[in-house]
Every structure is written in C-alpha cells, then in structure tokens.
Amino acid sequence: MDIPSRRHFLGSLTAASGLLAARSLPAADGSAPKGFLEAARDLPVNTDADVIVCGAGPAGVTAAITAARAGAKVRLFETHGSLGGVWTSSLLGYLLDFDKPGFNVELVRRLRERDAINGGGMNGLSYQPEEMKLLLEELCAAAGVKVQLHTRVTAAYREGRTLRTIVTESKSGRQAWRAPVFIDTTGDGDLGAQAGCEFEIGREKACPCQPMTMYALLVVKDVAQIADCIHGTGDGGRHVGPKAFQDTLKRAGVTPSYGHACLFPIQGNLVLLMANHEYGINATDAAQVTEATLRARGEIHQIVRGLRKLGGPWDGLQIAATPEQIGVRDGRRIRGRYIMTSEDLVKGAVQADAVVRATFPVDIHALSAEDNKKAAYHNAGVKTKPYDIPLRALIARDVDGLMMAGRCISGDFIAHASYRVTGNATAMGEAAGATAAVAAKNKAAPHDVPWSEVQHVIAKVREQA
C-alpha cells in the first residue's frame, strides 16, 4: 500500500469510528470546553418489522406476543437480560388487578401448569420469577417475536408528524430500525419523550414522584415456622400485611424505610421481601436512580442481618437475589389522545373503546420519609368505581405511528396511581399489540384503526391461546 492510499485508508477508518469529526466546543473566553460535538455517522437501517416494541415488561411482552399472533412481524427490544421487566428484572413477585380476560388468564394458567403460582383465583398471586422469565421467552419464540436483549432505545426520528425510525445502543453499537408502527412500553416513556411527545412525571409536571422500591428474594429455614409473618395471597389475601412481621422487625432493631414491610410466599422456603422505599427519585435521572439502587441494596442487607441475629426461625436467613433494576412506580406519562383523570375513577367512566376495566384503588405510596411515618400509602381521599381505560389513552397525541402501554400511558397522577399495576398493563399491551398489527397491515395510523376491528383481532388471538 503506497503512502497516499495508506493515509486515505486510515482517514476513512477514523471517520468510520467517529474519531475524525468529533471535537470539543471551545468556550468563548478560552476556558475549558463547554460541550462536545459528536461526529455524524451513517447507520444501516433494518426494515424487517411491521411493529417494533420498546421495553419487554408486562405490557411490552404482551403487546409483542399479541401483535405476532395477529400476523405481524415483530421486534421486541429490552434493556435488561430477561423478559418480564418489573415481574423479573425488578422481582415484583405479585400480580395485582389481574382478573382480566385474555393474556392475563393464559399467563396464570401456564404458570399454574408449572407449579409456579401461589394463591387461588386471579388476584393477589405470587409467582416464581425464574419460571416467569422462561415462560415469556417460550411464548415469544412460539409466536415468532424477534427478541433483542441488552438493548436500549436512544433516539427517535420523525418525518413530519410520523415516527419512522428509532436508534438503539447495545454491544452491537448503534443500530437503526424502521417500522410502520412503534409501541412505547419502556415504563418511563423513553421512546415517547425521544420522539418529541409532551409528558408529565409525578404529581406535578415533574416530581415529587411515588417512591421506588427494591425487593429481594430470601431463603428461610422453614417457612412454616414464620407463617404468621407471611402476606396472604389469592382470593381474600390482598393487602394483608401481618402485624407479626412488623413486631419481628422491631425485635430485630431495624426500621425499614417502607412503613408497611411484608413477606410474600414464592415457593417452598423462598420468600419475597418488600421493605424498602427510596423517596423523591426521578426515574429519568440516572445518577439519582443509581444512588437509590445502592442505598436500597444496603438497606436490604441490613434488614436481613438484623433478622438473622434473632435466631430461631430466622437463623441462617439468606438473600437469594436482589434485582438488577429497582422497582419504579412513577416515570413519564406520555400525552395521548385521551387523558385518564381522577374524575374517570370517581364516576366509573365507561368508554366505547375500552381496552380494560380497571378495579384497583388509588395507591399512592408516601412521597417522603416524613409522610411514611404517618401512612405508608393512601388513596388521596379518592374512592374509585370500576372504570374503563380507552384505546385513545394508548395512542400518542403529538406523534403519529406511536402507541403506549403500561404505566407510561396518558393520565394524571391520581389515575396513574390506580391503573399502573401489572394486571392492567398486560391488558393494555394486548390491545396495543392488536391495534398495531391492524394498523401495519392496513397501512394506517393507529388512531385511524376502528376499535371494532381491533376487538375482532383480539378475539381471534385469544382463541389461539
């Protein structure tokens, strides 16, 4: 290779790696750089999907499976190393407001077949997180969903009002993906925000937010010996936090940051601890979430050490696992074509395009440590009636071709405190997946798809389950 050719090759190589054009932006007074201009680069674009789902939590994995079963080619991206989101990566361990038809019923049935569910009926069930991971992977594979883990959506690009392309980051670098329809099931509304949608976080336009919680799987010597400390499950077991466990924690000399700490039965001597609250954390601030995560894990170990010192049934108590993602209650709520409000809950709103009838009460966990001393959670004085969540709350107002499902749908702080639980998220995902599949097939925007056609598709998909 001659010198000019070699120089051209090296120049092309550094340009391709993003090193040649990247430069610091100098400050006007000659001091340290105030910014950094990243080099533009060409990315190959993948166009093999009809529907792209970002986030594989309860809403996302359901949306992907439903859309694929409806005949769409689906890609599903997930930040963490497993499907299930809060069910698995956050070790939630408990299914609330789950008595809904469709995928909710199928999921519980399949978990029961694996002896991975604790409790009767359809509400307040605890489950085995590892079995949940495997089951969701098998269902995605059977439906033909193309799953890519360890991948985060980092940018979104529109043509006019229509979302056309997203960019992801992973070990494979930056990758571009194009599809007719996208579904934001990131929980925190990452895709909607990147696409330019209006959103709110927490009680006002921004936090204060509901606290985050880190759960933990514990192994006890003999669960039968601490039966009086175990939270109820299934029919009639909802929200029964045994006082015996509160008394035990006092004897252990620990005061959890969550004022209503409890233990859920998972399987055999495996139990789930819920005892942590991290107050005032904005889910979109990585530094804050990091600090909360480290602090929460430290508290869990402190609580377990205290219980272990009691001896007796607590002798040898061990932490089997803490989650890779702290549990998040409040993230972005993306503005949709309908906004769920507290008034909908109070009057028991009936909607012509209802995707699910929610029955969970307003559940606002204390917004500060001081509030926690008065009440660990409350309903803000709002008494709910069963109410409908309309499809319009799942369709972005500011961007065409974008839907939402799960806790990032369109609603106010009070309404969100009710509909955010996973039984409703799953049902939302089913509706979003079916709508997206119809929209892609008809080359239409989701807001132009008749609800009657979506209902027909959902019915056909449920017959396949």
Buried (B, 14 or more C-beta within 10 A) or exposed (E): EEEEEEEEEEEEEBBEEBEBEBEEEEEEEEEEEEEEEEBEEEEEEBEEBBBBBBBBBBBBBBBBBBBBBBBBBBBBBBBBEBBBBBBBBBBBBBBBBBBBEBBBBBBBEBBEEEEBBBBBBBBBBBBBBBBBBBBBBEBBEEBBBBBBBEBBBBBBBBEEEEBBBBBBBBEEEBBBBBBBBBBBBBBBBBBBBBBBBBBBBBBEEEBBBBBBBBBBBBBBBEBEEBEEBBBBBBBEBBEEBBEEBBEBBEEBEBEBBBBBBBBBBBBEBBBBBBBBBBBBBBBBEEEBBEEBBEBBBEBBEBBBEBBBBBEEBBEEBEBBBBBBBBBBBBBBBBBBBBBBBBEBBBEEBEBEBBBBBBBBBBBBBBBEBEBBEEEBBBBEEBEBEEBBBBBBBBBBBBBBBBBBBBBBBBBBBBBBBBBBBBBBBBBBBBBBBBBBBBBBBEEBBBBEBEBEBBBEBBEEBBEEB
